[in-house]
Amino acid sequence: MALKKKAHGELIVLSGPSGVGKSTVIAELLGQRQDIYFSVSFTTRKPRVGEADGVNYHFVDRAEFEGMIERGELLEYAEYVGNYYGTSMKIIQDKLASGIDVLLDIEVQGAAKVRAKCPEAVLIFIIPPSFEELSRRLRGRNTDSEEVIAGRLTKAREEYAQISNYDYLVVNDKVSEAAAEIIAILTAEDCRARNRMHLVEGI
C-alpha cells in the first residue's frame, strides 16, 4: 500500500556565508529530490553573469520591494550588503498546505524571522571545511574586489555567531556529501511522529 501524501509540507531553511557554495549544493539536492519546491527569493541586487530572473531570484527595484513590505506580502525580508532579499508569503503557504516541502535559501536575519513565524521550520546552516577555504572560494569567483571580499568575510564571522540558533550544521567539503547530509536530515524530519500521525488516523 502506498503511503498517503503528507498532510503538510516541511519548511526547510538553508543558510550559510557568501561563497560557501549554497547554490551548488541546492542544485545537487534538487537534482536528487524533485519533490521539493525551491522558493525563489525577491531581491533588489543586480543579476550576476548567468543568473536568470525567476530562476535564481526575482529581480525587482527598491521601490517595488518596499511596496511588498508595506503590503505585508513577505514571510521574511532583510537587507544584506546594501540590497533587500525577501520571500513571498502566499507561494510558500500554498505549497506547504498541499503537502509539498519548501526550501528557502536565506541569510541569518531572515532565518530568525522565519523561525519566529514558523517554529517548526527546519533550519540548516552550511559551512566550508575551514574559514581559510571560504576566503579562497570568495577570491576564486573573481567577481568581487578585495574590499567587498573583506566585507563578506566580516559578515561571515557575524553569521557564524548565529549557528547555535540552527537545528543542523552541514559541512560543504564535497557537494555530493553535503547534499546527501541534507537529504538524510529531511528523511529524519519526515519520520517525526508529528509528521506521520495521518498514517494512523482511524486505527
RABELPE-V816457 format. One line per field, one symbol per residue. phi: phi as a letter, one per 30 degrees, with the letter a starting at -180 (. if undefined). A space follows every 50 residues. Layout:
phi=???
//
This chain:
phi=.ddddedadcccccbldejdjedddddddddcbddcccdddcbcddddej dbdicdacdbdddddddddddidcdaaacbhibdbabdddededddddic dbcccbdddddddddddbeddccbccbddaddddeddddddhcbdedddd dddddddddedceddcdbbccccceddddddddddddddddeeddbdddc did
//
